[in-house]
Amino acid sequence: MYHVNESELCDFAAKFPCKGKHCLSYQEEGLCKFAEKFPGVGRSCYKGSTNDDTTKQSTNSLPDTTVSSVETTTQSKTSPPISTLSSLPDTAVSSVETTTQSTTSPPINTLSSLPDTTVSSVETTAQSTTSPPVESSSQSIDTTRLSTPTVCLRGQLRCYNDDNEMVCAAPENCTCQITSVNASISAGGFYVNPDCTRRAHCINGNVTWDDVYSCNPNALCEEQNNVRQCYCKTGYHGDGKTCLQLTNCQDVYTAGINASGIYTIKPTNWSGSPFPVYCNMADGGGWTVFQRRVNGSVDFYRNWTSYKEGFGQIVHEFWMGNDKLYYITNQDNYQIRIDLVDREGTPYFAEYDLFRINDENDMYRLSAVGTYSGTAGTDDKNALEYQFNSFFSTYDQDNDKDTRHCAVVLQGAWWHSKCCRSNLNGNYFASVLPSTKFCCGGHSSICWSNLPGPDHNIKYTEMKIRPVRD
């Protein structure tokens, strides 16, 4: 049997790693069978004898049937390029040279002793084979391309991932490339052009464009957090194409936001800029908070302008402002809820199904107080209904119905009638005799009549409103 240089053919096998367990060539049984007839081609490929005497036999001793077998098994396979063909007839050499322009195959140093039929077989096989062009027999293979499978599992696509690597992945994990604008869209993401007139989505590896995309008149085309799109202006809520004005915390709640916190609203007919409010989403949600007392850290003994514009810390102790309260309560029918906690930690609440104040020209008069319900008093002696139709008073504007200046006597601005029943803006640290039960007299603190204990026993208040619900 003809001896083929073992190191050269092993080099060939190493350059073409196969996918099978016993073959270092591609997957073709033909080349494995070819290798079996030439011991030493590959240690994993060859399964026959490795006897040196057998290996050194000349290929001239191969019978015709063997050559025919090689020809048959290598048809439509990848054929080896031939590095030395000096002893072949001119016609054979020409044929092989032409064929190897589109063929990759193992180099064979010497074919001078092979019969013409063997060369013809190699020539014929190469003509029916398609393979990448090779500049020379020593050209290396780009192994980086071999690391990505050419055939993906069922349900997968061959696509780019978020790291811009070509992989096999589920469609929902495939990124999309928009070559016209050199943009990449993450899986499930979108792309908006610079003037926000077109938007594309990446869905299951495919790019889908919106039929129409443009910014709402109350939206801006800009980039936020590295994402360019239409964004609703402050005081509006939506996706940029549609922007709804948030007029109160009920609008925030209706928009699907149910977390308590600070939101920006713009009431109907409010001519100023949108402003922040605290939205309490407990007790059914949608409550716009306009007053809170916690620990006396904010001074509530203030003048008319301060109560008109608002003061304090919106997440702690504050008064929202009478102007804002007027515009909110006059854009719809509103209800009010007042939560109180005494110094023993006992909670109380009072609800009225209607609440409204008038504007500054009417001295922010308490123009509507509806039916009472709750635990902070009784129907006939509730603390806020007593103040109905009272004007708002501060220490610098005496608008109450008493001969005394109630805002000064009770140390707090309120809808004072005759200095009694309620005053949730009183002096937080005022001391009142334990026997005192009413919000009347000097040195009054935060008070709400009909609660157990003395007037100064209240340590927490929160006043909030929302539209009346059907």
HELIX and SHEET records of a PDB file:
HELIX    1   1 GLU A    6  LYS A   15  1                                  10    
HELIX    2   2 GLU A   29  GLU A   36  1                                   8    
HELIX    3   3 ASP A   52  THR A   55  1                                   4    
HELIX    4   4 THR A   59  SER A   61  5                                   3    
HELIX    5   5 ASP A   64  THR A   73  1                                  10    
HELIX    6   6 ASP A   90  THR A   99  1                                  10    
HELIX    7   7 THR A  100  SER A  102  5                                   3    
HELIX    8   8 ASP A  116  GLN A  127  1                                  12    
HELIX    9   9 ARG A  145  SER A  147  5                                   3    
HELIX   10  10 PRO A  171  ASN A  173  5                                   3    
HELIX   11  11 CYS A  249  THR A  254  1                                   6    
HELIX   12  12 TRP A  304  GLU A  309  1                                   6    
HELIX   13  13 ASN A  322  THR A  329  1                                   8    
HELIX   14  14 GLU A  360  ASP A  362  5                                   3    
HELIX   15  15 ASP A  379  LYS A  381  5                                   3    
HELIX   16  16 GLU A  385  GLN A  387  5                                   3    
HELIX   17  17 CYS A  406  VAL A  409  1                                   4    
HELIX   18  18 ASP A  455  ASN A  457  5                                   3    
SHEET    1   A 2 LEU A 157  TYR A 160  0                                        
SHEET    2   A 2 MET A 166  ALA A 169 -1                                        
SHEET    1   B 2 CYS A 176  ILE A 178  0                                        
SHEET    2   B 2 ALA A 183  ILE A 185 -1                                        
SHEET    1   C 3 PHE A 190  VAL A 192  0                                        
SHEET    2   C 3 ARG A 199  ILE A 203 -1                                        
SHEET    3   C 3 ASN A 206  TRP A 209 -1                                        
SHEET    1   D 2 ALA A 219  GLN A 224  0                                        
SHEET    2   D 2 VAL A 227  CYS A 232 -1                                        
SHEET    1   E 2 TYR A 236  GLY A 238  0                                        
SHEET    2   E 2 CYS A 243  GLN A 245 -1                                        
SHEET    1   F 5 GLY A 261  ILE A 265  0                                        
SHEET    2   F 5 PHE A 275  ASN A 280 -1                                        
SHEET    3   F 5 TRP A 287  ARG A 293 -1                                        
SHEET    4   F 5 PHE A 318  TRP A 319 -1                                        
SHEET    5   F 5 PHE A 311  GLY A 312 -1                                        
SHEET    1   G 7 GLY A 261  ILE A 265  0                                        
SHEET    2   G 7 PHE A 275  ASN A 280 -1                                        
SHEET    3   G 7 TRP A 287  ARG A 293 -1                                        
SHEET    4   G 7 ILE A 458  PRO A 467 -1                                        
SHEET    5   G 7 TYR A 334  ASP A 342 -1                                        
SHEET    6   G 7 PRO A 347  ILE A 357 -1                                        
SHEET    7   G 7 LEU A 366  VAL A 369 -1                                        
SHEET    1   H 7 GLY A 261  ILE A 265  0                                        
SHEET    2   H 7 PHE A 275  ASN A 280 -1                                        
SHEET    3   H 7 TRP A 287  ARG A 293 -1                                        
SHEET    4   H 7 ILE A 458  PRO A 467 -1                                        
SHEET    5   H 7 TYR A 334  ASP A 342 -1                                        
SHEET    6   H 7 PRO A 347  ILE A 357 -1                                        
SHEET    7   H 7 TYR A 372  GLY A 374 -1                                        
SHEET    1   I 2 SER A 422  ASN A 423  0                                        
SHEET    2   I 2 CYS A 447  TRP A 448 -1                                        
END                                                                             
